[in-house]
Amino acid sequence: MKHDDIIALAHLARININSDMVDDVTDNINNILSLVDQLQQADTDGVEPMSHPLDASQRLRADEVTEKDQRDSLQSVSPAVESGLFLVPQVIE
């Protein structure tokens, strides 16, 4: 990227970059783009996609009900309830 490209991008993104920092920003962006180019050249054929770099599994607890049903008592103080649902005033037309 060139100096003028950074100024144009900053304008489009509505980012204020001081004129004395444009050269540093240009160098940083060029370094990032160079790193992206290096990563794109990496041979990933035969590499299986993974969701996490570590072979970790998550321990899950059993899905058991531990609380008693209190819906009726909790909804008894509500101004409007219908079919077990709280009714609220309409806010979007």
N, C-alpha and C positions, 0 to 999 in steps of 0.2 A: 504494500500500500504506500501511497505517496502522501506527502504533507497536505496537498489539496483534497485528497480523498477523506482524510481524517476530519478536516474542517467541514466538508460537505456532510459526512455522516453525523458529526456532532450537531450540526444544524438540524438535520432530519430527525434525530433522536431528542432534540431539544436539550442537549447537554452543553453546559458552558465549560469550554476548555480554554484556559488562559493561553494567549499566544506564545508565552515563554515555555509552556508545557507541551505544545503540539509535537515538537520533535521527540520528546520522551514517550508520549503516547503512541506516536507512529512506530518507534522502535519496539515498544512493548507489544503492540498488536502484530507487528511483523514477526516477532519471536514466537508469539502464540500460534500464528498461522504456520510458521515453520515446524513447530512441534506437531500440529495437526497433520501436516504433510508426512512427517516421519511416522506417525501412528497409522496413517492410511497405507503406508508401504509395508506394514507388518503382515507377515503371512499368517492368516487365521484359518486357512483351510484345515478341516478336520478338528477344529476346536469347537466343542459343544458349548452353546450359550448357557450361561448360568445366572441365577438371580443374586448370588452372593459369592464373593471371591473365596470365602472359607467354606469348607464342607460342614456347615453347621445345621443342626436340626433344632427346632423349637419344641420345648417340652410343653405340652398342653395339659391342662387339668380336665378332669371329667366334667361334662356338661350336666350338672345336677342342680335342681332347684333347692336353694338354701333359705329362702325367705317365704313367708306365707303370703297369700294373695290379699292385698290391702286396697285394691282398687276402689271398692265401694266406699270404704271409710274415707279414703283420700278425696274421692270425688264428691262426697257429701257436702263439702264446704264450697264447692264450685258453683258459680251463679248459673251456669248452663252446661248440661251434659246430655249426650244422646248416644245410645247404643255403646256405652262404655268409652266414649270419646269426649274430650273437653271441647266445648264450642267457644270460639273467640269471635270478636267483631271482625267484619271484613275490612282489610286494610288496602287491598288492591282492587281497583275497579276493572 
